[in-house]
Amino acid sequence: MIIVQKEQNGKEITASIGDLIQIELSELGSAGYSWQIQDLDSKYLELISQETKRVSEEGKVGAPVLHLWRFKAKKVGQTRIKMDYYRKWEGVEKSAEHFLIKINIIEKGR
């Protein structure tokens, strides 16, 4: 599995067909903010699952959580995943942050 974190924003990664790519971004849902996928080409990537995990060991109310998305690389080519961090009621135009990762998908074993 290829793990992608916030520090890789704007970077390019390489994956093989069948590889799982996991994007991990923290969010503060208690303030209404969440990451939303804005650009995903389903010809190249399939969203397998998404979940949130507590970051704080004590499970404090209002603490940040880690949002995890798992994608499976399906087809050779170049694609990207673009996400925006905003309050749904304010709309994407008021995004507080942006995340973009470019993905090069190659044949397995290359």
BELBELFEN-V36752 format. One line per field, one symbol per residue. ss: DSSP state (H for helix, E for strand, C for the rest). burial: 1 if it has 24 or more other ideal C-beta (glycine too) atoms within 12 Angstrom, else 0. A space follows every 50 residues. Layout:
ss: ???
burial: ???
This chain:
ss: CEEEEHHHCCCEEEEECCCEEEEEEEECHHHCEEEEEEEECCCCEEEEEE EEEECCCCCCCCCCEEEEEEEEECCCEEEEEEEEEEECCCCHHHCCEEEE EEEEEECCCC
burial: 01010100100011101011111111110000111110010001111001 00000000000001111111111100001111111100000000000111 1111100000
